[in-house]
Amino acid sequence: MRWLLIDGFNLVFRSHFAMERSNLRRQSDQFPTGALHGWIKALLDLREGEKPDRCAVFFDLGGSDRHLEVLPEYKAQRDETPEDIVLQLPEIKRLTKLLGFQVFERRGVEADDLIATAVRILSAAGDACVIVSADKDFGQCVGGPVVQLAPPPTANPALGWRRLDPAAVTEKFGVPPARIADYLALVGDASDNIPGLKGVGPKTAVKWLTEYGDLEGVLAAADALQPERFREQVRAEAERIRGNLRLVTFRTDFEFEPGVPVPEDVAGVEAFLSGMEMHSTLRRYQAKHGRGPGEPSSAEAPSSAPKTKSREKPAADAQQGELF
């Protein structure tokens, strides 16, 4: 079986910013719909391109308890979630389920850990997994039946989506998937507010890991490290860097139950898009399913989206991961 495992907020943010300039809104009440337009296009394109047997989307739901225990400042530097995303998120999740994608989320557990847990369980059962995310942390999951599908960098969209197998991960970072967490512990991860060793960049980290094998090997060799100026810093900050390793290494011991496949509700999607007044997207969706624009639907139109004065903001960690 082949699974498509999507990092929800990562793709939500991309969908929002891709459509932001269009300022798409429901005409009847000006409710924003830009992220919804981008979201359904992304999901349908991914499903059509990858042809998975099962599709799942994972969302953060509250802060990550295990990360905050080690680093209270975890992700604290991130900007507040854009208002339009706050409003559209409940509708995005509803649309996702109508499209036949399962939704997984657990309060206090980061979506990354849930995805990594799913990968461990599914790959052990012999299933292939395609992780859709721009987060470089997922390089540590790649191998065997598991690949990462990374979107094009914002600075160079012409590169297109890239499939990262072990060879591609090694080429990109200079270390194999098994050493990605050690690498990130040394250089840090600005997107998650995890500081690495001051002055240690990718080239130095790769050099050390190549010479000494893993993070513990590097720390044990502190007195012999080159350049010499890092020796005292490595000795003094060894425990903090070990803490970094705990932060960037996925936990895969959470519960994950695949459940039964969720069928796509074509009539329900049509009713949703009609209710959102997403007419052009509705026409394209109907064309994909060979349905005419005037064809009757058995599904009822969805209830009105929440008005801005009754909105509820997601947790502070509902942010976009660092893009490649």
C-alpha positions as CSV (number, residue, x, y, z in Angstrom):
1,M,0.0,0.0,0.0
2,R,1.2,3.5,-0.8
3,W,0.5,6.4,1.6
4,L,0.6,10.1,1.1
5,L,1.4,11.8,4.5
6,I,1.0,15.6,4.4
7,D,2.4,18.1,6.8
8,G,-0.8,20.1,7.2
9,F,0.2,23.6,8.4
10,N,3.3,23.5,6.1
11,L,1.0,23.2,3.1
12,V,-1.7,25.5,4.5
13,F,0.8,28.4,4.7
14,R,2.0,27.7,1.2
15,S,-1.5,27.7,-0.1
16,H,-2.3,31.0,1.7
17,F,0.8,32.9,0.5
18,A,0.5,31.5,-3.0
19,M,-3.0,33.1,-3.3
20,E,-2.6,36.1,-1.0
21,R,-2.3,38.7,-3.7
22,S,-5.5,37.6,-5.3
23,N,-7.4,38.5,-2.1
24,L,-10.1,35.9,-2.9
25,R,-13.2,36.2,-0.8
26,R,-16.8,35.0,-0.6
27,Q,-18.8,37.8,-2.1
28,S,-21.8,37.6,0.2
29,D,-19.8,38.3,3.4
30,Q,-16.2,38.8,2.4
31,F,-15.0,35.6,4.2
32,P,-11.5,34.8,2.9
33,T,-11.2,31.8,0.6
34,G,-7.7,32.2,-0.9
35,A,-6.1,29.4,1.2
36,L,-9.1,27.1,0.4
37,H,-8.6,27.6,-3.3
38,G,-4.8,26.8,-3.0
39,W,-5.4,24.0,-0.6
40,I,-7.9,22.0,-2.7
41,K,-5.7,22.5,-5.8
42,A,-2.6,21.2,-3.9
43,L,-4.4,18.2,-2.5
44,L,-5.9,17.2,-5.8
45,D,-2.6,17.7,-7.7
46,L,-0.7,15.6,-5.1
47,R,-3.2,12.8,-5.3
48,E,-3.3,12.8,-9.0
49,G,0.5,13.0,-9.3
50,E,1.4,10.4,-6.6
51,K,-1.6,8.1,-7.0
52,P,-1.6,6.9,-3.4
53,D,-3.9,4.2,-2.0
54,R,-4.4,6.2,1.2
55,C,-4.1,10.0,2.0
56,A,-3.6,11.6,5.4
57,V,-3.1,15.1,6.6
58,F,-1.5,15.9,10.0
59,F,-2.1,19.1,12.0
60,D,-0.6,20.6,15.1
61,L,-3.2,21.0,17.9
62,G,-1.7,23.0,20.7
63,G,2.0,23.3,21.6
64,S,4.4,20.4,21.6
65,D,4.7,19.4,25.3
66,R,8.0,17.5,24.9
67,H,9.7,20.3,23.1
68,L,8.6,23.0,25.5
69,E,9.9,20.9,28.5
70,V,13.4,21.0,27.0
71,L,13.3,24.5,25.4
72,P,10.6,26.9,26.7
73,E,11.5,29.3,23.8
74,Y,10.7,26.6,21.2
75,K,9.1,28.4,18.2
76,A,8.6,31.5,20.3
77,Q,10.1,33.7,17.6
78,R,7.4,33.0,15.1
79,D,5.0,35.7,13.9
80,E,1.3,35.4,14.8
81,T,-0.7,33.3,12.4
82,P,-2.2,35.5,9.6
83,E,-5.9,36.3,10.3
84,D,-7.1,34.8,7.0
85,I,-5.6,31.4,7.9
86,V,-7.2,31.5,11.4
87,L,-10.6,32.0,9.8
88,Q,-10.2,29.4,7.1
89,L,-8.6,26.6,9.1
90,P,-11.8,24.9,10.3
91,E,-13.1,25.0,6.7
92,I,-9.8,23.6,5.4
93,K,-10.1,20.6,7.7
94,R,-13.7,20.1,6.8
95,L,-12.9,20.2,3.0
96,T,-10.0,17.8,3.6
97,K,-12.3,15.2,5.0
98,L,-14.8,15.6,2.2
99,L,-12.0,15.0,-0.3
100,G,-11.3,11.6,1.3
101,F,-8.2,12.6,3.2
102,Q,-8.0,11.4,6.8
103,V,-7.1,14.1,9.3
104,F,-4.9,13.3,12.3
105,E,-4.1,15.6,15.2
106,R,-3.4,15.3,18.9
107,R,-3.3,18.0,21.5
108,G,0.2,18.6,22.9
109,V,1.9,16.5,20.1
110,E,3.5,18.1,17.1
111,A,2.3,17.0,13.7
112,D,5.9,16.1,12.8
113,D,6.0,13.5,15.6
114,L,2.7,12.1,14.5
115,I,3.9,11.8,10.9
116,A,7.2,10.1,12.0
117,T,5.1,7.7,14.2
118,A,2.9,6.9,11.2
119,V,6.0,6.3,9.0
120,R,7.5,3.9,11.5
121,I,4.3,1.9,11.8
122,L,3.3,1.9,8.1
123,S,6.8,1.2,6.8
124,A,7.3,-1.7,9.2
125,A,4.1,-3.2,7.7
126,G,5.6,-2.9,4.3
127,D,3.7,0.2,3.1
128,A,5.4,2.9,1.1
129,C,5.2,6.4,2.4
130,V,5.5,9.8,0.7
131,I,6.0,12.6,3.2
132,V,4.9,16.0,1.8
133,S,6.7,18.8,3.6
134,A,9.3,21.4,3.2
135,D,10.8,20.8,6.7
136,K,14.3,19.5,6.5
137,D,13.8,17.5,9.8
138,F,12.0,14.9,7.7
139,G,15.3,13.9,6.1
140,Q,15.8,11.6,9.1
141,C,12.7,9.6,8.1
142,V,13.9,8.9,4.5
143,G,15.0,5.4,3.6
144,G,13.6,2.1,2.4
145,P,10.0,2.6,1.3
146,V,10.0,6.2,2.6
147,V,10.7,9.4,0.5
148,Q,10.1,13.0,1.1
149,L,8.4,15.2,-1.4
150,A,9.6,18.8,-0.9
151,P,7.9,21.8,-2.6
152,P,10.0,24.2,-4.6
153,P,11.9,26.9,-2.6
154,T,10.2,30.2,-2.5
155,A,13.3,31.9,-4.0
156,N,13.4,29.5,-7.0
157,P,9.9,28.1,-7.7
158,A,11.1,26.9,-11.2
159,L,12.9,24.0,-9.4
160,G,9.5,22.4,-8.9
161,W,8.7,19.6,-6.4
162,R,11.7,17.4,-5.5
163,R,11.6,13.8,-4.4
164,L,14.2,13.1,-1.8
165,D,15.5,9.6,-1.4
166,P,18.6,8.8,0.8
167,A,21.0,9.8,-2.0
168,A,19.2,13.1,-2.5
169,V,19.2,13.8,1.2
170,T,22.9,13.1,1.4
171,E,23.6,15.3,-1.6
172,K,21.6,18.2,-0.2
173,F,22.9,18.2,3.4
174,G,26.3,16.4,3.1
175,V,25.2,13.7,5.6
176,P,22.9,10.6,5.2
177,P,19.4,10.5,6.7
178,A,20.7,8.7,9.9
179,R,22.8,11.8,10.7
180,I,20.3,14.6,9.9
181,A,19.4,15.0,13.6
182,D,23.1,15.2,14.6
183,Y,23.6,17.8,11.9
184,L,20.7,19.9,13.0
185,A,21.8,19.7,16.7
186,L,25.1,21.2,15.7
187,V,23.9,23.9,13.3
188,G,20.6,24.6,15.0
189,D,17.2,25.3,13.4
190,A,16.2,28.9,13.1
191,S,12.7,28.1,12.1
192,D,12.1,26.3,15.4
193,N,14.2,28.8,17.5
194,I,16.8,26.1,18.3
195,P,20.3,27.7,18.5
196,G,23.2,25.7,17.3
197,L,26.9,26.2,18.2
198,K,27.8,29.8,17.5
199,G,29.8,30.0,14.3
200,V,29.3,26.4,13.3
201,G,27.7,26.2,9.9
202,P,26.8,23.3,7.5
203,K,30.3,22.8,6.2
204,T,31.9,22.5,9.6
205,A,29.1,20.3,10.9
206,V,29.5,17.9,7.9
207,K,33.2,17.8,8.3
208,W,33.0,16.9,12.0
209,L,30.3,14.2,11.5
210,T,32.3,12.7,8.6
211,E,35.4,12.5,10.8
212,Y,33.8,11.4,14.0
213,G,30.7,9.5,13.0
214,D,27.9,11.1,15.1
215,L,27.2,13.8,17.6
216,E,28.6,11.9,20.6
217,G,31.7,11.2,18.5
218,V,32.1,15.0,17.9
219,L,31.6,15.9,21.5
220,A,34.1,13.2,22.6
221,A,36.6,14.7,20.2
222,A,36.3,18.2,21.5
223,D,40.0,18.5,22.3
224,A,41.0,17.6,18.8
225,L,38.4,19.6,16.7
226,Q,39.4,21.8,13.9
227,P,39.2,24.8,13.8
228,E,40.7,25.0,17.3
229,R,38.6,28.0,18.2
230,F,35.5,25.8,18.6
231,R,37.1,23.4,21.2
232,E,36.3,25.3,24.3
233,Q,32.7,26.1,23.1
234,V,32.0,22.5,22.4
235,R,33.3,21.4,25.8
236,A,31.2,24.1,27.6
237,E,28.0,23.5,25.6
238,A,28.0,19.8,25.2
239,E,24.9,19.3,27.4
240,R,22.9,22.0,25.6
241,I,23.8,20.4,22.2
242,R,22.6,17.0,23.5
243,G,19.4,18.8,24.4
244,N,19.3,20.0,20.8
245,L,19.5,16.4,19.6
246,R,16.5,15.5,21.7
247,L,14.6,18.4,20.3
248,V,15.3,17.7,16.6
249,T,15.0,13.9,16.8
250,F,11.4,12.8,16.1
251,R,9.5,10.8,18.7
252,T,7.8,7.8,17.1
253,D,6.2,6.1,20.1
254,F,2.8,7.8,19.9
255,E,-0.4,6.0,19.0
256,F,-1.4,5.8,15.3
257,E,-4.3,3.8,14.1
258,P,-4.8,4.0,10.3
259,G,-8.4,3.2,10.5
260,V,-10.6,2.5,7.5
261,P,-10.3,4.5,4.2
262,V,-12.4,7.6,4.0
263,P,-14.3,7.8,0.6
264,E,-14.4,11.1,-1.3
265,D,-17.7,12.8,-1.0
266,V,-18.0,14.3,-4.5
267,A,-21.5,15.8,-3.9
268,G,-20.3,17.1,-0.5
269,V,-17.3,18.8,-2.0
270,E,-19.5,20.4,-4.7
271,A,-21.9,21.7,-2.0
272,F,-19.0,23.0,0.1
273,L,-17.5,24.9,-2.9
274,S,-20.9,26.2,-3.9
275,G,-21.5,27.4,-0.3
276,M,-18.1,29.1,-0.2
277,E,-18.9,30.7,-3.6
278,M,-15.7,29.2,-5.0
279,H,-17.2,29.0,-8.5
280,S,-14.2,28.6,-10.7
281,T,-12.7,26.0,-8.4
282,L,-16.1,24.2,-8.4
283,R,-16.2,24.1,-12.2
284,R,-12.7,22.6,-12.3
285,Y,-13.6,20.1,-9.7
286,Q,-16.8,19.1,-11.5
287,A,-14.9,18.8,-14.8
288,K,-12.4,16.4,-13.1
289,H,-15.4,14.2,-12.1
290,G,-17.2,14.5,-15.4
291,R,-20.1,16.4,-13.8
292,G,-21.9,19.3,-15.4
293,P,-22.3,22.6,-13.5
294,G,-26.1,22.3,-13.2
295,E,-26.1,18.7,-12.1
296,P,-28.1,18.1,-8.9
297,S,-26.3,17.3,-5.7
298,S,-27.7,15.2,-2.9
299,A,-25.6,16.9,-0.3
300,E,-26.7,19.9,1.6
301,A,-24.8,23.1,1.4
302,P,-22.4,23.6,4.3
303,S,-23.3,26.0,7.1
304,S,-22.0,29.5,6.9
305,A,-18.4,30.0,7.9
306,P,-17.8,31.7,11.3
307,K,-17.9,35.5,11.3
308,T,-14.7,37.3,12.3
309,K,-16.1,38.4,15.7
310,S,-16.5,34.8,16.9
311,R,-13.2,33.4,15.6
312,E,-10.8,31.3,17.6
313,K,-7.1,31.4,17.0
314,P,-5.0,28.3,16.7
315,A,-2.1,27.5,19.0
316,A,1.1,29.6,18.7
317,D,3.0,26.7,17.1
318,A,0.6,26.5,14.1
319,Q,3.2,27.9,11.8
320,Q,4.9,27.2,8.5
321,G,8.1,25.1,8.7
322,E,11.3,26.3,7.2
323,L,11.4,25.9,3.5
324,F,14.3,24.3,1.7
